[in-house]
Amino acid sequence: MKVIIISHNVLSSYQNMGKSMSALFSAFSNDEMCQLYIYPTLPELDICSSYYRITDKDVLKSYYKFHVDGREFSRSEVSEENRSMFENKKDEEVYRNRKNHSAFRILARDLMWRYSHWFNRDLKEWLIREKPTCIFIAPGQSKFIYNIALKISKKFNLPIITYI
């Protein structure tokens, strides 16, 4: 069995949702897990065979670049030195904006993800290489994370387990 964890946050030792998911999967070996996440964080725990990240910024840039530049993190890139919620300071300013919780911005974010080409060849090749047998989704308030899980589930015929 191999689980793909789809969530906003990466598994971590310092962030609440990351700690909760790490605890839930503590009995799994890293060969039994991979993770697709969207927050602009670098992985710090070596508990997944691989991590793949697509951020809001990657999706937004795709509207003029015509492709989404997601990124795979190999186990060699995972480091305890990556103990920060944000990869860079500019991301922190954008993500900590109080206006992000408005209904308009939440809807705009969902629409941005819905019409982007996030499900591209690079992500599909990563999924084929990782060979997950089920999806574990830890959604937040946004609808698009469900759409990501459903699209992957339908393409690869994988059952979905959710944690709310």
Secondary structure as GFF3:
##gff-version 3
##sequence-region A 1 164
A	DSSP	beta_strand	3	7	.	.	.	ID=ss1
A	DSSP	alpha_helix	16	24	.	.	.	ID=ss2
A	DSSP	three_ten_helix	30	32	.	.	.	ID=ss3
A	DSSP	beta_strand	33	37	.	.	.	ID=ss4
A	DSSP	beta_strand	51	53	.	.	.	ID=ss5
A	DSSP	alpha_helix	56	65	.	.	.	ID=ss6
A	DSSP	beta_strand	71	73	.	.	.	ID=ss7
A	DSSP	three_ten_helix	75	77	.	.	.	ID=ss8
A	DSSP	three_ten_helix	80	82	.	.	.	ID=ss9
A	DSSP	alpha_helix	89	95	.	.	.	ID=ss10
A	DSSP	three_ten_helix	98	101	.	.	.	ID=ss11
A	DSSP	alpha_helix	103	114	.	.	.	ID=ss12
A	DSSP	alpha_helix	121	130	.	.	.	ID=ss13
A	DSSP	beta_strand	134	138	.	.	.	ID=ss14
A	DSSP	alpha_helix	144	156	.	.	.	ID=ss15
A	DSSP	beta_strand	160	162	.	.	.	ID=ss16
###
